[in-house]
C-alpha cells in the first residue's frame, strides 16, 4: 500500500515557496486535512501531475510505502507573511521587465495564476499606501508599474520624452513579430500574427487595436516617423490599457502625460 509522503511534499513546497493556499488550490484539499484525505485513491491523476510539476519533482517521489516516516519539516509560508513576500517578488520582477502580459509573468516566475493575482492585489495596496513613485497597473493584457501622477510637471515629462529618455524594451518574440508585421505592411502583403500573441501585442500598443486589422500600432508608426501623430490614449475602445504609452518609446499625446 502506498500513501503520500506528506513530509517530503511539505519540504518541496517550502523549497518552491508554495503556501498552504497554493497547495490547497492544486489538490482541492485543505492542507489541514491532508493527513486524512490526501490519498492516491482520492487525488486524480491530473491533480497528481499538476502537484508534482508545482513541486518540481516526479509523481513517484511524492508517494511512499505506508509505514515509512520522515522527520517533519516546517510548513511553507502562508497567510500575510507569504503574501507579502510574493508581492515583493512581483515588485522586483516588474522593475526588471516593465510592461508584460500576466500569463507571461506567471510563467516566467513559475507561479500559478491565482498566486499572481493575489500578489498583484497585495502589491497594489502596498504601493497605494506608500509615498514612493510607483503605482501598479493591472489589466487582463498587461501588468506593469506606472509613475504616480503629479510627481513631474507636464513640461518636465515633455522634455524627457522629447529627449528620448523613456523606457523602451521589446522581448525577442515581440521584436520578431513587429519586424515581420512592418515588412508585410510595407510590401502590401497579407499580415499574419499567431492568435495567442495578438492580446499581448495589443496590450503593449505594438499591434493596432481591435477592429483595425492586423497592422502596426499607430504609436509604432509615429515613433518611426511614418505617421503624423500617435493614437490618443482614449481614442479607441479596443486599446484597453488606457493612458499607457507605447513600449516603442512614443511621445505622449497632448503635451506629455507620461508613464
N, C-alpha and C positions, 0 to 999 in steps of 0.2 A: 504494500500500500504506500502511496506517495502523498505528500502534503506540501503546502507552500512553505518554503524556508523563510519565515517572516523576518527573522533577524537579518538574513542576507538582503532581503528586499528593502528593509529599512536602511541598511548600510549603503546600498546602491542609491537609494533615494536621497540620502544625506549627501553623498558624493556628487549627485546631479542637482542638488539644491531644489529638490521637489518637496513641496509642502504636503501636509496631510490632506488639504483640499485638492491638490493635484492628483494624489493617489486615489482619493475617493472618486474623482471625476473619471479617471482611467478605468477603474474597476467597477464602478457603480455601487461600491460597498464602503460605508464609512470605516476609516481605519480603526476606530474603536471596536468594531465588530469583526475585524479580520480574523482573530483567533477562532471565532465561532463559525463565520460564514464564508471566509475565503478558502475555497477548496477547488481542486481540479475538476470536480463534478459540477460546481456551480458556475465558475467563470468560463465564459465562452472562449473558443479558440482565438477568435478575433481580438477579444479583450486581452487574452494572454500575450499574444504577439505585440499588441499595442503597448502593454505594460513593459514587456521586455525591451522594446525599442526605446521607450522613455528612460528606462534604467540602464540602457547601453550594455545589455548583456543578452545571453541566449535564453530562450524559454526554458530549456532544460535546467539551466543553472538556478532557476527560481524554485525548483522542486527538490525535495529530499525524501529519503526513506523515512517513514514515520518512526519516531523514537529518537532520531538523530537531533541533537540540540547544539546551539551555538551561543556564545556569550552575547547578551543583549547589548546593543549599542544605543546611544541617544537617538530620539526621534528627530526627523528633519524639522527644520524651522517651520513654524506655522503661525497663523494669526498675524497681528500687526507687525511684528518684527520681520517676519518673512516677506510680507507685502512691501514694507519699506525698503528692504534690501533689493527686491525686484524692481521697485521704482527707481532706485539709484542706478541699477544696472541699465535700465531703459534709458535714463537720462544720459549716462555715459555713451551708450550706443548711438543715440541721436546726435550727440556732439560730434561723432565721427562720421555719421552717414549723411546728415542733412535730411532732405525730403525722401521718404521711402514708403512703399506700399506696406500696409500692416502685415499681409501674408508673407511678404519677403522678409520683413524684420523678424517675425516669429520663426520662420525657417532658419534664418541666419543665427538667431540666438538659441535655436533648438528648444523652443518653448511651445507648449500647447497654446492654441488660440485664446482660451479663457484666461490663461495667466497673463498674456499680453494685454488683454482688455482690462483686467484688474489692475495691473501695474500702471497702465495709462491713466486710469481713473485716479489712482493714488497720487501719481506724479502731477497731474493737472491741479489737484487740490494743493499739493505742496508748493507748486510754483505760484499759484494764486496768493498764497499766504506769505510769500517771500517778497522782499524789496528788490530782488535781482532782476535782470533784464529779460529773462526767459518766460515765455508762456507756451503751452502745448496746444498744437492744432491737430485734431484727430478726426478724420472723416473716413468713410468706407474705402477711399482710394489713396489716402496719404496720411502719414504721421510725421510730424516734424516740429522743431522748435521755432517759434516766432518771437520777434522782439516785442517787448511790452510797449504799447502805444504811448506816445507823448514824451519819450526819453530824448528823442532827437527832433529838432525843428525841421520843417519842410525844406528849408534851404540847405541844412546840413545833409539831409537824405538825398536831395537832388545832386549836391556836389559829389557825394560818394558814388552815386550811380553814373553821373557823367564822367567821372574819373575811372570807371570800370572796377571799383572796389566792392564787388559783390561776390557772394558765394556762388560758384558755378561748377557743377560736377556732374558728369554722366557716368553711369555704370557701363561696362563693356557691352552689355545687352542693349541698353538704351542707345549708346553711340552707334552700334551696328544697325539697329532698326531705323534710327533717324537718318543715317547716311544713305541707306537703301531708299528710304522714302523721298529724300531730296533728289536722289538720282532719277527715280522713275517719274517724279513730278516734273523735273526739268526737261525730260525727254518725252513727256506725254504718254508714258507707259501706264498700264493698269497697276495700281498700288495694291499690295497685299501685305497684311500685318497679321501674325498669329493672333487668334482670338483672345488667348489668355494674356497677351501683352497689351491689348487695347486699353483696359481700365488703368493700368499703370502709366502708360504713356500719356493718356489724357489727364490723369491726376497730376502728372509732372508738367503739364502745359507744353508738351512736346508734340502731341497729336491734336489736330483740330477737334473741337467739341462735337458731341453727338449732333447728327443732322447735317453736318457739313461734308461728310465723306472722309475717306482716308487721305489726309493731306497734312503737311506740317502745320503746326500751330502758328497763327499769325504772329505771336511773340517771337518764335524762332526766325521767321522770315524778317521781322523787324530788326532783330539782333544782327542778322547777316546783311542788312541793308537792302533787302529785297521787298520791303513793304514800307509804306509811308508812316504807319503808326501801329503800335501794339493793340491787342484786343483789350478793351476796358474790362476791369475785373468783374463788373456786374453786367457785362454785355451779353451773356449767354447763360441760359438755364442749364446748359449741358456742362458748363465749366464749374464743377461742384466745389472747387476749392476757394471760392470767394476771392479775397484780396491777395491771394498768393501771387508771387512774382515768378516768372519762368525760370527754370533751372539754367537756361542758356544765358542768363545774365541780362534779361530785358529791363530797360529803364522803366520805372513806374509811370503809369499814365497820370495825367492831370497834375503834374508838379511834384511828384515824388513821394507817394505813400510806399515806403519800403517794407521789407520783410521784417 
